Amino acid sequence: MARIRVLELPAEHRGDDMTTPFVLVVDQAADLVNQVDTTALAEKVGARAVLCFADPIDLE
């Protein structure tokens, strides 16, 4: 079964505004790797990128 994790990137400061960008990491998704339009998905959810892997990925 696929896992979805959020990887927070360093916060960005623009004047008084602060945003925390993120990347979605999807692993153990062998059946989805070639079927997902990662660019479109990233735009829809507001992520900087979506990374999709067939095998488990260690983020630590």
C-alpha distance matrix in Angstrom:
0.0 3.8 6.6 10.0 13.1 16.8 19.3 22.7 25.6 29.2 31.0 33.4 36.8 39.0 42.1 41.3 37.8 34.7 31.2 28.1 26.1 22.4 19.7 16.1 13.8 10.4 8.8 6.4 6.9 9.2 9.7 10.6 12.8 15.9 15.6 15.5 19.0 18.4 22.1 22.2 19.1 20.8 24.0 22.6 21.1 23.9 22.0 23.9 21.1 17.4 16.0 13.1 12.1 10.5 10.8 10.5 13.4 15.8 17.6 20.3
3.8 0.0 3.8 6.7 10.0 13.5 15.9 19.4 22.1 25.8 27.6 29.9 33.4 35.5 38.7 38.0 34.5 31.4 27.8 24.7 22.5 18.8 16.0 12.4 10.1 6.6 5.7 4.7 4.7 8.2 9.0 8.7 10.4 13.8 13.5 12.7 16.0 15.0 18.6 18.9 15.8 17.2 20.5 19.4 17.8 20.4 18.4 20.2 17.3 13.7 12.4 9.6 9.3 8.7 9.4 9.0 11.2 13.8 15.1 18.2
6.6 3.8 0.0 3.8 6.5 10.2 12.7 16.1 19.0 22.6 24.4 26.9 30.4 32.7 35.8 35.0 31.5 28.3 24.9 21.6 19.8 16.0 13.6 10.2 8.0 5.5 5.4 6.4 7.5 11.2 12.5 11.5 12.5 16.1 15.9 14.3 16.9 15.1 18.4 19.0 15.5 16.2 19.6 18.7 16.4 18.6 16.4 18.3 15.9 12.6 11.5 9.8 9.9 10.5 10.4 8.7 9.8 11.6 12.2 15.2
10.0 6.7 3.8 0.0 3.8 7.0 9.9 13.1 16.0 19.6 21.1 23.5 26.9 29.1 32.2 31.4 27.9 24.8 21.2 18.1 16.2 12.5 10.3 6.8 5.7 4.6 6.8 9.2 9.5 13.2 14.3 12.2 12.9 16.3 15.8 13.4 15.3 13.0 15.9 16.4 12.8 13.0 16.3 15.4 12.9 15.0 12.8 14.9 12.9 9.9 9.8 9.2 10.6 12.3 12.6 11.0 10.9 12.4 11.9 15.0
13.1 10.0 6.5 3.8 0.0 3.8 6.5 9.7 12.8 16.3 17.9 20.6 24.0 26.4 29.5 28.7 25.3 22.0 18.7 15.2 13.7 10.0 8.4 5.8 5.2 6.4 8.5 11.5 12.5 16.0 17.5 15.4 15.4 18.8 18.7 15.9 17.3 14.4 16.7 17.6 14.2 13.3 16.6 16.2 13.1 14.3 11.8 13.6 12.2 10.1 10.0 10.6 11.9 14.3 14.0 11.6 10.4 10.8 9.3 12.1
16.8 13.5 10.2 7.0 3.8 0.0 3.8 6.2 9.5 12.9 14.3 16.9 20.2 22.7 25.7 24.9 21.6 18.3 14.9 11.5 10.0 6.5 5.9 4.8 6.3 8.9 11.5 14.9 15.5 19.0 20.3 17.8 17.5 20.5 20.3 17.1 17.6 14.4 15.9 16.9 13.6 11.9 14.9 14.8 11.4 11.8 9.2 11.0 10.5 9.5 10.4 12.2 14.2 17.0 16.9 14.7 12.7 12.7 10.1 12.6
19.3 15.9 12.7 9.9 6.5 3.8 0.0 3.8 6.4 9.9 12.1 14.8 18.3 21.1 24.2 23.8 20.7 17.1 14.0 10.3 8.8 5.5 5.1 6.3 7.1 10.6 12.7 16.3 17.3 20.3 22.2 19.7 18.6 21.6 21.9 18.7 18.9 15.3 16.5 18.2 15.4 12.9 15.9 16.7 13.5 12.9 9.7 10.2 10.1 10.0 10.3 12.9 14.6 17.8 17.3 15.0 12.3 11.6 8.3 10.4
22.7 19.4 16.1 13.1 9.7 6.2 3.8 0.0 3.8 6.7 8.4 11.3 14.7 17.6 20.6 20.1 17.1 13.5 10.6 6.8 6.2 4.4 6.5 8.8 10.6 14.1 16.5 20.0 20.9 24.0 25.7 22.9 21.9 24.6 24.8 21.4 21.0 17.4 17.8 19.3 16.8 13.9 16.2 17.1 13.8 12.3 9.7 10.0 11.2 12.2 13.2 16.2 18.1 21.5 21.1 18.8 15.9 14.9 11.3 12.5
25.6 22.1 19.0 16.0 12.8 9.5 6.4 3.8 0.0 3.8 6.4 8.9 12.5 15.4 18.5 18.7 15.9 12.4 9.8 6.5 5.4 5.3 7.4 10.7 12.4 16.2 18.5 22.2 22.9 25.6 27.5 24.6 23.1 25.5 25.9 22.5 21.7 17.9 17.7 19.7 17.9 14.4 16.4 18.1 15.2 13.0 10.2 9.2 11.0 13.0 13.9 17.3 19.3 22.9 22.6 20.6 17.4 16.4 12.7 13.8
29.2 25.8 22.6 19.6 16.3 12.9 9.9 6.7 3.8 0.0 3.8 6.5 9.8 13.1 15.9 16.2 14.0 10.5 8.9 6.5 7.1 8.6 11.1 14.5 16.2 20.0 22.2 25.9 26.7 29.4 31.3 28.4 26.8 29.2 29.6 26.2 25.1 21.4 20.8 22.8 21.2 17.6 19.1 20.9 18.1 15.4 13.2 12.0 14.3 16.6 17.6 21.1 23.0 26.6 26.1 24.0 20.6 19.2 15.4 15.7
31.0 27.6 24.4 21.1 17.9 14.3 12.1 8.4 6.4 3.8 0.0 3.8 6.6 10.0 12.7 12.6 10.3 6.7 5.7 4.5 6.7 9.4 12.7 16.0 18.3 22.0 24.5 28.2 28.7 31.7 33.2 30.1 28.9 31.1 31.1 27.5 26.2 22.6 21.6 23.1 21.6 18.0 18.8 20.4 17.6 14.7 13.4 12.6 15.6 18.2 19.8 23.3 25.5 29.1 28.9 26.8 23.6 22.3 18.6 19.0
33.4 29.9 26.9 23.5 20.6 16.9 14.8 11.3 8.9 6.5 3.8 0.0 3.8 6.6 9.8 10.5 8.3 5.6 5.3 6.3 7.7 11.1 14.3 17.8 20.4 24.0 26.7 30.5 30.7 33.5 34.8 31.5 30.1 32.0 31.9 28.2 26.5 23.0 21.5 22.9 22.0 18.3 18.4 20.3 18.1 14.7 13.9 12.7 16.1 19.2 21.2 24.8 27.3 31.0 31.1 29.4 26.2 25.2 21.5 22.1
36.8 33.4 30.4 26.9 24.0 20.2 18.3 14.7 12.5 9.8 6.6 3.8 0.0 3.8 6.1 7.1 5.9 4.6 6.7 9.0 11.0 14.6 18.0 21.3 24.0 27.6 30.4 34.2 34.3 37.1 38.4 35.1 33.7 35.5 35.3 31.6 29.6 26.4 24.6 25.7 24.9 21.3 21.0 22.8 20.7 17.3 17.1 16.1 19.6 22.7 24.9 28.5 31.1 34.7 34.9 33.0 29.9 28.8 25.0 25.4
39.0 35.5 32.7 29.1 26.4 22.7 21.1 17.6 15.4 13.1 10.0 6.6 3.8 0.0 3.8 6.1 5.2 6.2 8.4 11.5 13.0 16.7 19.9 23.2 26.2 29.6 32.6 36.4 36.2 38.9 39.9 36.4 35.2 36.6 36.2 32.5 30.2 27.2 24.9 25.8 25.5 22.0 21.0 22.9 21.3 17.7 18.1 17.1 20.9 24.1 26.6 30.2 33.0 36.7 37.2 35.6 32.6 31.8 28.1 28.8
42.1 38.7 35.8 32.2 29.5 25.7 24.2 20.6 18.5 15.9 12.7 9.8 6.1 3.8 0.0 3.8 5.5 7.9 11.0 14.3 16.3 20.0 23.4 26.5 29.6 33.0 36.0 39.7 39.6 42.5 43.4 39.9 38.8 40.2 39.7 36.0 33.7 30.8 28.5 29.3 28.9 25.4 24.3 25.9 24.4 20.9 21.6 20.8 24.5 27.7 30.2 33.8 36.6 40.3 40.6 38.9 35.8 34.9 31.1 31.6
41.3 38.0 35.0 31.4 28.7 24.9 23.8 20.1 18.7 16.2 12.6 10.5 7.1 6.1 3.8 0.0 3.8 6.7 10.3 13.6 16.2 19.8 23.4 26.3 29.4 32.7 35.8 39.4 39.4 42.5 43.3 39.9 39.1 40.7 40.0 36.2 34.2 31.2 29.3 29.7 28.9 25.6 24.6 25.7 23.8 20.6 21.6 21.4 25.1 28.0 30.6 34.0 36.8 40.4 40.7 38.7 35.8 34.7 31.0 31.3
37.8 34.5 31.5 27.9 25.3 21.6 20.7 17.1 15.9 14.0 10.3 8.3 5.9 5.2 5.5 3.8 0.0 3.8 6.8 10.4 12.8 16.4 20.0 22.8 26.0 29.2 32.4 36.0 35.8 38.9 39.7 36.2 35.4 37.1 36.3 32.5 30.5 27.6 25.7 26.0 25.1 21.9 20.9 21.9 20.0 16.8 17.9 17.9 21.6 24.5 27.2 30.5 33.4 37.0 37.4 35.6 32.8 31.9 28.2 28.9
34.7 31.4 28.3 24.8 22.0 18.3 17.1 13.5 12.4 10.5 6.7 5.6 4.6 6.2 7.9 6.7 3.8 0.0 3.8 6.9 9.8 13.2 16.9 19.7 22.8 26.1 29.1 32.8 32.8 35.9 36.9 33.6 32.8 34.6 34.0 30.2 28.6 25.4 23.8 24.5 23.2 19.9 19.5 20.6 18.2 15.1 15.5 15.5 19.1 21.8 24.2 27.6 30.3 33.9 34.1 32.1 29.2 28.2 24.5 25.1
31.2 27.8 24.9 21.2 18.7 14.9 14.0 10.6 9.8 8.9 5.7 5.3 6.7 8.4 11.0 10.3 6.8 3.8 0.0 3.8 6.2 9.7 13.3 16.0 19.2 22.5 25.6 29.2 29.2 32.2 33.1 29.8 29.0 30.9 30.2 26.5 24.8 21.7 20.3 20.9 19.5 16.2 16.0 17.1 14.6 11.5 11.7 12.0 15.5 18.0 20.6 23.9 26.7 30.3 30.6 28.8 26.1 25.4 21.8 22.8
28.1 24.7 21.6 18.1 15.2 11.5 10.3 6.8 6.5 6.5 4.5 6.3 9.0 11.5 14.3 13.6 10.4 6.9 3.8 0.0 3.8 6.6 10.3 13.1 16.0 19.3 22.3 25.9 26.1 29.2 30.4 27.2 26.3 28.5 28.1 24.4 23.2 19.8 19.0 19.9 18.1 14.7 15.4 16.5 13.5 10.8 10.0 10.3 13.4 15.6 17.8 21.0 23.6 27.1 27.2 25.2 22.4 21.6 18.0 19.1
26.1 22.5 19.8 16.2 13.7 10.0 8.8 6.2 5.4 7.1 6.7 7.7 11.0 13.0 16.3 16.2 12.8 9.8 6.2 3.8 0.0 3.8 7.2 10.3 13.4 16.7 19.8 23.5 23.4 26.3 27.4 24.1 23.1 25.1 24.8 21.1 19.7 16.2 15.3 16.6 14.9 11.4 12.4 13.9 11.2 8.3 6.7 6.6 9.7 12.1 14.5 17.8 20.6 24.2 24.7 23.1 20.3 20.0 16.6 18.3
22.4 18.8 16.0 12.5 10.0 6.5 5.5 4.4 5.3 8.6 9.4 11.1 14.6 16.7 20.0 19.8 16.4 13.2 9.7 6.6 3.8 0.0 3.8 6.7 9.6 13.0 16.0 19.7 19.8 22.8 24.0 20.8 19.8 22.1 21.9 18.3 17.5 13.9 13.8 15.2 13.0 9.7 11.8 13.0 10.0 8.2 5.4 5.9 7.6 9.2 11.3 14.4 17.1 20.6 21.0 19.4 16.8 16.7 13.5 15.7
19.7 16.0 13.6 10.3 8.4 5.9 5.1 6.5 7.4 11.1 12.7 14.3 18.0 19.9 23.4 23.4 20.0 16.9 13.3 10.3 7.2 3.8 0.0 3.8 6.3 9.8 12.8 16.5 16.4 19.2 20.6 17.5 16.2 18.6 18.6 15.2 14.6 10.9 11.5 13.3 11.0 8.1 11.2 12.5 10.0 9.1 5.4 5.5 5.1 5.8 7.5 10.7 13.4 17.0 17.6 16.3 13.9 14.5 11.7 14.6
16.1 12.4 10.2 6.8 5.8 4.8 6.3 8.8 10.7 14.5 16.0 17.8 21.3 23.2 26.5 26.3 22.8 19.7 16.0 13.1 10.3 6.7 3.8 0.0 3.8 6.5 9.9 13.5 13.1 16.2 17.3 14.3 13.6 16.3 16.1 12.7 12.9 9.6 11.2 12.5 9.5 7.8 11.3 11.8 9.2 9.8 6.7 8.2 6.5 4.7 6.3 8.4 11.2 14.5 15.3 14.1 12.4 13.6 11.6 14.8
13.8 10.1 8.0 5.7 5.2 6.3 7.1 10.6 12.4 16.2 18.3 20.4 24.0 26.2 29.6 29.4 26.0 22.8 19.2 16.0 13.4 9.6 6.3 3.8 0.0 3.8 6.4 10.2 10.5 13.4 15.2 12.7 11.6 14.8 15.3 12.5 13.5 10.4 12.9 14.6 11.7 10.7 14.4 14.9 12.6 13.5 10.3 11.0 8.5 5.9 4.8 6.1 8.0 11.2 11.6 10.4 8.7 10.4 9.1 12.7
10.4 6.6 5.5 4.6 6.4 8.9 10.6 14.1 16.2 20.0 22.0 24.0 27.6 29.6 33.0 32.7 29.2 26.1 22.5 19.3 16.7 13.0 9.8 6.5 3.8 0.0 3.8 7.1 6.8 10.1 11.6 9.4 9.0 12.5 12.7 10.5 12.5 10.2 13.5 14.7 11.7 11.9 15.6 15.5 13.7 15.4 12.7 13.9 11.0 7.5 6.1 4.7 6.2 8.5 9.5 8.9 8.7 11.3 11.2 14.9
8.8 5.7 5.4 6.8 8.5 11.5 12.7 16.5 18.5 22.2 24.5 26.7 30.4 32.6 36.0 35.8 32.4 29.1 25.6 22.3 19.8 16.0 12.8 9.9 6.4 3.8 0.0 3.8 5.2 8.0 10.5 9.5 8.9 12.6 13.6 12.4 14.9 13.0 16.4 17.9 15.1 15.5 19.2 19.2 17.5 19.1 16.3 17.1 14.0 10.6 8.1 5.8 4.6 5.8 5.9 5.3 6.2 9.5 10.7 14.1
6.4 4.7 6.4 9.2 11.5 14.9 16.3 20.0 22.2 25.9 28.2 30.5 34.2 36.4 39.7 39.4 36.0 32.8 29.2 25.9 23.5 19.7 16.5 13.5 10.2 7.1 3.8 0.0 3.8 6.0 8.7 9.1 9.2 12.8 13.9 13.5 16.7 15.5 19.1 20.3 17.6 18.6 22.2 21.8 20.4 22.4 19.7 20.7 17.5 14.0 11.5 8.5 6.3 4.9 4.7 5.1 8.0 11.3 13.3 16.4
6.9 4.7 7.5 9.5 12.5 15.5 17.3 20.9 22.9 26.7 28.7 30.7 34.3 36.2 39.6 39.4 35.8 32.8 29.2 26.1 23.4 19.8 16.4 13.1 10.5 6.8 5.2 3.8 0.0 3.8 5.5 5.3 6.1 9.6 10.2 10.2 13.6 13.0 16.8 17.6 15.2 16.7 20.1 19.6 18.7 21.0 18.7 19.9 16.5 12.7 10.8 7.2 6.1 4.7 7.0 8.6 10.8 14.3 15.8 19.2
9.2 8.2 11.2 13.2 16.0 19.0 20.3 24.0 25.6 29.4 31.7 33.5 37.1 38.9 42.5 42.5 38.9 35.9 32.2 29.2 26.3 22.8 19.2 16.2 13.4 10.1 8.0 6.0 3.8 0.0 3.8 5.5 5.6 8.3 9.8 11.0 14.4 14.5 18.2 19.2 17.4 19.1 22.3 22.1 21.7 23.9 21.5 22.2 18.6 15.0 12.7 8.9 7.0 3.9 7.0 9.9 12.4 16.1 18.1 21.5
9.7 9.0 12.5 14.3 17.5 20.3 22.2 25.7 27.5 31.3 33.2 34.8 38.4 39.9 43.4 43.3 39.7 36.9 33.1 30.4 27.4 24.0 20.6 17.3 15.2 11.6 10.5 8.7 5.5 3.8 0.0 3.8 6.0 7.5 7.7 9.7 13.4 14.3 18.0 18.3 16.6 19.0 21.9 21.3 21.2 23.8 22.0 23.1 19.6 15.9 14.3 10.6 9.9 7.6 10.7 13.3 15.8 19.4 21.1 24.6
10.6 8.7 11.5 12.2 15.4 17.8 19.7 22.9 24.6 28.4 30.1 31.5 35.1 36.4 39.9 39.9 36.2 33.6 29.8 27.2 24.1 20.8 17.5 14.3 12.7 9.4 9.5 9.1 5.3 5.5 3.8 0.0 3.8 5.7 5.1 6.0 9.8 10.6 14.2 14.5 12.8 15.2 18.1 17.5 17.6 20.2 18.4 19.6 16.1 12.5 11.5 8.0 8.6 7.9 11.4 13.5 15.2 18.8 19.8 23.5
12.8 10.4 12.5 12.9 15.4 17.5 18.6 21.9 23.1 26.8 28.9 30.1 33.7 35.2 38.8 39.1 35.4 32.8 29.0 26.3 23.1 19.8 16.2 13.6 11.6 9.0 8.9 9.2 6.1 5.6 6.0 3.8 0.0 3.8 5.6 6.1 9.1 9.3 12.9 14.1 12.9 14.6 17.6 17.9 18.0 19.9 17.7 18.1 14.4 11.1 9.3 5.9 6.2 6.2 10.0 12.5 13.6 17.3 18.3 22.0
15.9 13.8 16.1 16.3 18.8 20.5 21.6 24.6 25.5 29.2 31.1 32.0 35.5 36.6 40.2 40.7 37.1 34.6 30.9 28.5 25.1 22.1 18.6 16.3 14.8 12.5 12.6 12.8 9.6 8.3 7.5 5.7 3.8 0.0 3.8 5.9 8.2 9.8 12.8 13.8 13.5 15.6 18.1 18.5 19.3 21.2 19.3 19.5 15.9 13.0 11.7 8.9 9.6 9.5 13.2 16.1 17.1 20.8 21.7 25.4
15.6 13.5 15.9 15.8 18.7 20.3 21.9 24.8 25.9 29.6 31.1 31.9 35.3 36.2 39.7 40.0 36.3 34.0 30.2 28.1 24.8 21.9 18.6 16.1 15.3 12.7 13.6 13.9 10.2 9.8 7.7 5.1 5.6 3.8 0.0 3.8 6.6 9.1 12.0 12.0 11.6 14.4 16.5 16.3 17.5 19.8 18.5 19.3 16.0 13.0 12.7 10.1 11.7 11.7 15.4 17.9 18.9 22.5 23.1 26.9
15.5 12.7 14.3 13.4 15.9 17.1 18.7 21.4 22.5 26.2 27.5 28.2 31.6 32.5 36.0 36.2 32.5 30.2 26.5 24.4 21.1 18.3 15.2 12.7 12.5 10.5 12.4 13.5 10.2 11.0 9.7 6.0 6.1 5.9 3.8 0.0 3.8 5.6 8.8 8.7 7.9 10.6 12.9 12.8 13.8 16.0 14.7 15.7 12.5 9.6 10.0 8.2 10.8 11.9 15.4 17.2 17.6 20.9 20.9 24.7
19.0 16.0 16.9 15.3 17.3 17.6 18.9 21.0 21.7 25.1 26.2 26.5 29.6 30.2 33.7 34.2 30.5 28.6 24.8 23.2 19.7 17.5 14.6 12.9 13.5 12.5 14.9 16.7 13.6 14.4 13.4 9.8 9.1 8.2 6.6 3.8 0.0 3.8 5.6 5.6 6.3 8.7 10.3 10.9 12.6 14.2 13.3 13.8 10.9 9.0 10.4 9.8 13.0 14.8 18.1 19.7 19.6 22.6 22.1 25.8
18.4 15.0 15.1 13.0 14.4 14.4 15.3 17.4 17.9 21.4 22.6 23.0 26.4 27.2 30.8 31.2 27.6 25.4 21.7 19.8 16.2 13.9 10.9 9.6 10.4 10.2 13.0 15.5 13.0 14.5 14.3 10.6 9.3 9.8 9.1 5.6 3.8 0.0 3.8 5.5 5.0 6.0 8.6 9.8 10.6 11.7 10.1 10.4 7.2 5.3 7.2 7.7 11.3 13.9 16.7 17.8 17.0 19.8 18.9 22.5
22.1 18.6 18.4 15.9 16.7 15.9 16.5 17.8 17.7 20.8 21.6 21.5 24.6 24.9 28.5 29.3 25.7 23.8 20.3 19.0 15.3 13.8 11.5 11.2 12.9 13.5 16.4 19.1 16.8 18.2 18.0 14.2 12.9 12.8 12.0 8.8 5.6 3.8 0.0 3.8 5.5 5.2 6.3 8.8 10.3 10.4 9.3 9.0 6.9 7.0 9.6 11.1 14.7 17.5 20.2 21.1 19.9 22.3 21.0 24.4
22.2 18.9 19.0 16.4 17.6 16.9 18.2 19.3 19.7 22.8 23.1 22.9 25.7 25.8 29.3 29.7 26.0 24.5 20.9 19.9 16.6 15.2 13.3 12.5 14.6 14.7 17.9 20.3 17.6 19.2 18.3 14.5 14.1 13.8 12.0 8.7 5.6 5.5 3.8 0.0 3.8 5.5 5.2 6.3 8.9 9.9 10.1 11.0 9.5 9.2 12.2 13.1 16.7 19.2 22.1 22.9 22.2 24.6 23.3 26.8
19.1 15.8 15.5 12.8 14.2 13.6 15.4 16.8 17.9 21.2 21.6 22.0 24.9 25.5 28.9 28.9 25.1 23.2 19.5 18.1 14.9 13.0 11.0 9.5 11.7 11.7 15.1 17.6 15.2 17.4 16.6 12.8 12.9 13.5 11.6 7.9 6.3 5.0 5.5 3.8 0.0 3.8 5.4 5.1 6.3 8.4 8.2 10.1 8.4 7.1 10.3 11.1 14.8 17.3 19.9 20.3 19.7 22.0 20.6 24.1
20.8 17.2 16.2 13.0 13.3 11.9 12.9 13.9 14.4 17.6 18.0 18.3 21.3 22.0 25.4 25.6 21.9 19.9 16.2 14.7 11.4 9.7 8.1 7.8 10.7 11.9 15.5 18.6 16.7 19.1 19.0 15.2 14.6 15.6 14.4 10.6 8.7 6.0 5.2 5.5 3.8 0.0 3.8 5.5 5.4 5.7 4.8 6.3 5.3 5.6 9.4 11.4 15.2 18.2 20.3 20.4 19.0 20.8 18.9 22.2
24.0 20.5 19.6 16.3 16.6 14.9 15.9 16.2 16.4 19.1 18.8 18.4 21.0 21.0 24.3 24.6 20.9 19.5 16.0 15.4 12.4 11.8 11.2 11.3 14.4 15.6 19.2 22.2 20.1 22.3 21.9 18.1 17.6 18.1 16.5 12.9 10.3 8.6 6.3 5.2 5.4 3.8 0.0 3.8 5.6 5.2 6.5 7.8 8.2 9.4 13.1 15.0 18.8 21.8 24.1 24.2 22.8 24.5 22.5 25.6
22.6 19.4 18.7 15.4 16.2 14.8 16.7 17.1 18.1 20.9 20.4 20.3 22.8 22.9 25.9 25.7 21.9 20.6 17.1 16.5 13.9 13.0 12.5 11.8 14.9 15.5 19.2 21.8 19.6 22.1 21.3 17.5 17.9 18.5 16.3 12.8 10.9 9.8 8.8 6.3 5.1 5.5 3.8 0.0 3.8 5.7 7.9 10.5 10.7 10.8 14.4 15.7 19.5 22.1 24.4 24.4 23.4 25.2 23.3 26.5
21.1 17.8 16.4 12.9 13.1 11.4 13.5 13.8 15.2 18.1 17.6 18.1 20.7 21.3 24.4 23.8 20.0 18.2 14.6 13.5 11.2 10.0 10.0 9.2 12.6 13.7 17.5 20.4 18.7 21.7 21.2 17.6 18.0 19.3 17.5 13.8 12.6 10.6 10.3 8.9 6.3 5.4 5.6 3.8 0.0 3.8 5.6 9.1 9.6 9.6 13.2 14.8 18.5 21.2 23.0 22.4 21.3 22.7 20.5 23.5
23.9 20.4 18.6 15.0 14.3 11.8 12.9 12.3 13.0 15.4 14.7 14.7 17.3 17.7 20.9 20.6 16.8 15.1 11.5 10.8 8.3 8.2 9.1 9.8 13.5 15.4 19.1 22.4 21.0 23.9 23.8 20.2 19.9 21.2 19.8 16.0 14.2 11.7 10.4 9.9 8.4 5.7 5.2 5.7 3.8 0.0 3.8 6.7 8.6 10.1 13.7 16.1 19.8 22.9 24.5 23.8 22.1 23.1 20.5 23.2
22.0 18.4 16.4 12.8 11.8 9.2 9.7 9.7 10.2 13.2 13.4 13.9 17.1 18.1 21.6 21.6 17.9 15.5 11.7 10.0 6.7 5.4 5.4 6.7 10.3 12.7 16.3 19.7 18.7 21.5 22.0 18.4 17.7 19.3 18.5 14.7 13.3 10.1 9.3 10.1 8.2 4.8 6.5 7.9 5.6 3.8 0.0 3.8 5.3 7.0 10.4 13.2 16.7 20.1 21.4 20.6 18.6 19.6 17.0 19.8
23.9 20.2 18.3 14.9 13.6 11.0 10.2 10.0 9.2 12.0 12.6 12.7 16.1 17.1 20.8 21.4 17.9 15.5 12.0 10.3 6.6 5.9 5.5 8.2 11.0 13.9 17.1 20.7 19.9 22.2 23.1 19.6 18.1 19.5 19.3 15.7 13.8 10.4 9.0 11.0 10.1 6.3 7.8 10.5 9.1 6.7 3.8 0.0 3.8 7.2 10.0 13.5 16.7 20.3 21.6 21.0 18.6 19.5 16.8 19.5
21.1 17.3 15.9 12.9 12.2 10.5 10.1 11.2 11.0 14.3 15.6 16.1 19.6 20.9 24.5 25.1 21.6 19.1 15.5 13.4 9.7 7.6 5.1 6.5 8.5 11.0 14.0 17.5 16.5 18.6 19.6 16.1 14.4 15.9 16.0 12.5 10.9 7.2 6.9 9.5 8.4 5.3 8.2 10.7 9.6 8.6 5.3 3.8 0.0 3.8 6.5 9.8 13.1 16.7 18.2 18.0 15.9 17.4 15.3 18.4
17.4 13.7 12.6 9.9 10.1 9.5 10.0 12.2 13.0 16.6 18.2 19.2 22.7 24.1 27.7 28.0 24.5 21.8 18.0 15.6 12.1 9.2 5.8 4.7 5.9 7.5 10.6 14.0 12.7 15.0 15.9 12.5 11.1 13.0 13.0 9.6 9.0 5.3 7.0 9.2 7.1 5.6 9.4 10.8 9.6 10.1 7.0 7.2 3.8 0.0 3.8 6.4 10.0 13.4 15.1 15.1 13.6 15.6 14.1 17.6
16.0 12.4 11.5 9.8 10.0 10.4 10.3 13.2 13.9 17.6 19.8 21.2 24.9 26.6 30.2 30.6 27.2 24.2 20.6 17.8 14.5 11.3 7.5 6.3 4.8 6.1 8.1 11.5 10.8 12.7 14.3 11.5 9.3 11.7 12.7 10.0 10.4 7.2 9.6 12.2 10.3 9.4 13.1 14.4 13.2 13.7 10.4 10.0 6.5 3.8 0.0 3.8 6.7 10.4 11.8 12.0 10.4 12.8 11.9 15.6
13.1 9.6 9.8 9.2 10.6 12.2 12.9 16.2 17.3 21.1 23.3 24.8 28.5 30.2 33.8 34.0 30.5 27.6 23.9 21.0 17.8 14.4 10.7 8.4 6.1 4.7 5.8 8.5 7.2 8.9 10.6 8.0 5.9 8.9 10.1 8.2 9.8 7.7 11.1 13.1 11.1 11.4 15.0 15.7 14.8 16.1 13.2 13.5 9.8 6.4 3.8 0.0 3.8 7.0 9.2 10.1 9.7 13.0 13.1 16.9
12.1 9.3 9.9 10.6 11.9 14.2 14.6 18.1 19.3 23.0 25.5 27.3 31.1 33.0 36.6 36.8 33.4 30.3 26.7 23.6 20.6 17.1 13.4 11.2 8.0 6.2 4.6 6.3 6.1 7.0 9.9 8.6 6.2 9.6 11.7 10.8 13.0 11.3 14.7 16.7 14.8 15.2 18.8 19.5 18.5 19.8 16.7 16.7 13.1 10.0 6.7 3.8 0.0 3.8 5.5 7.2 7.5 11.2 12.4 16.0
10.5 8.7 10.5 12.3 14.3 17.0 17.8 21.5 22.9 26.6 29.1 31.0 34.7 36.7 40.3 40.4 37.0 33.9 30.3 27.1 24.2 20.6 17.0 14.5 11.2 8.5 5.8 4.9 4.7 3.9 7.6 7.9 6.2 9.5 11.7 11.9 14.8 13.9 17.5 19.2 17.3 18.2 21.8 22.1 21.2 22.9 20.1 20.3 16.7 13.4 10.4 7.0 3.8 0.0 3.8 7.0 8.9 12.7 14.8 18.1
10.8 9.4 10.4 12.6 14.0 16.9 17.3 21.1 22.6 26.1 28.9 31.1 34.9 37.2 40.6 40.7 37.4 34.1 30.6 27.2 24.7 21.0 17.6 15.3 11.6 9.5 5.9 4.7 7.0 7.0 10.7 11.4 10.0 13.2 15.4 15.4 18.1 16.7 20.2 22.1 19.9 20.3 24.1 24.4 23.0 24.5 21.4 21.6 18.2 15.1 11.8 9.2 5.5 3.8 0.0 3.8 6.4 9.9 12.7 15.6
10.5 9.0 8.7 11.0 11.6 14.7 15.0 18.8 20.6 24.0 26.8 29.4 33.0 35.6 38.9 38.7 35.6 32.1 28.8 25.2 23.1 19.4 16.3 14.1 10.4 8.9 5.3 5.1 8.6 9.9 13.3 13.5 12.5 16.1 17.9 17.2 19.7 17.8 21.1 22.9 20.3 20.4 24.2 24.4 22.4 23.8 20.6 21.0 18.0 15.1 12.0 10.1 7.2 7.0 3.8 0.0 3.8 6.8 9.7 12.3
13.4 11.2 9.8 10.9 10.4 12.7 12.3 15.9 17.4 20.6 23.6 26.2 29.9 32.6 35.8 35.8 32.8 29.2 26.1 22.4 20.3 16.8 13.9 12.4 8.7 8.7 6.2 8.0 10.8 12.4 15.8 15.2 13.6 17.1 18.9 17.6 19.6 17.0 19.9 22.2 19.7 19.0 22.8 23.4 21.3 22.1 18.6 18.6 15.9 13.6 10.4 9.7 7.5 8.9 6.4 3.8 0.0 3.8 6.3 9.2
15.8 13.8 11.6 12.4 10.8 12.7 11.6 14.9 16.4 19.2 22.3 25.2 28.8 31.8 34.9 34.7 31.9 28.2 25.4 21.6 20.0 16.7 14.5 13.6 10.4 11.3 9.5 11.3 14.3 16.1 19.4 18.8 17.3 20.8 22.5 20.9 22.6 19.8 22.3 24.6 22.0 20.8 24.5 25.2 22.7 23.1 19.6 19.5 17.4 15.6 12.8 13.0 11.2 12.7 9.9 6.8 3.8 0.0 3.8 5.7
17.6 15.1 12.2 11.9 9.3 10.1 8.3 11.3 12.7 15.4 18.6 21.5 25.0 28.1 31.1 31.0 28.2 24.5 21.8 18.0 16.6 13.5 11.7 11.6 9.1 11.2 10.7 13.3 15.8 18.1 21.1 19.8 18.3 21.7 23.1 20.9 22.1 18.9 21.0 23.3 20.6 18.9 22.5 23.3 20.5 20.5 17.0 16.8 15.3 14.1 11.9 13.1 12.4 14.8 12.7 9.7 6.3 3.8 0.0 3.8
20.3 18.2 15.2 15.0 12.1 12.6 10.4 12.5 13.8 15.7 19.0 22.1 25.4 28.8 31.6 31.3 28.9 25.1 22.8 19.1 18.3 15.7 14.6 14.8 12.7 14.9 14.1 16.4 19.2 21.5 24.6 23.5 22.0 25.4 26.9 24.7 25.8 22.5 24.4 26.8 24.1 22.2 25.6 26.5 23.5 23.2 19.8 19.5 18.4 17.6 15.6 16.9 16.0 18.1 15.6 12.3 9.2 5.7 3.8 0.0
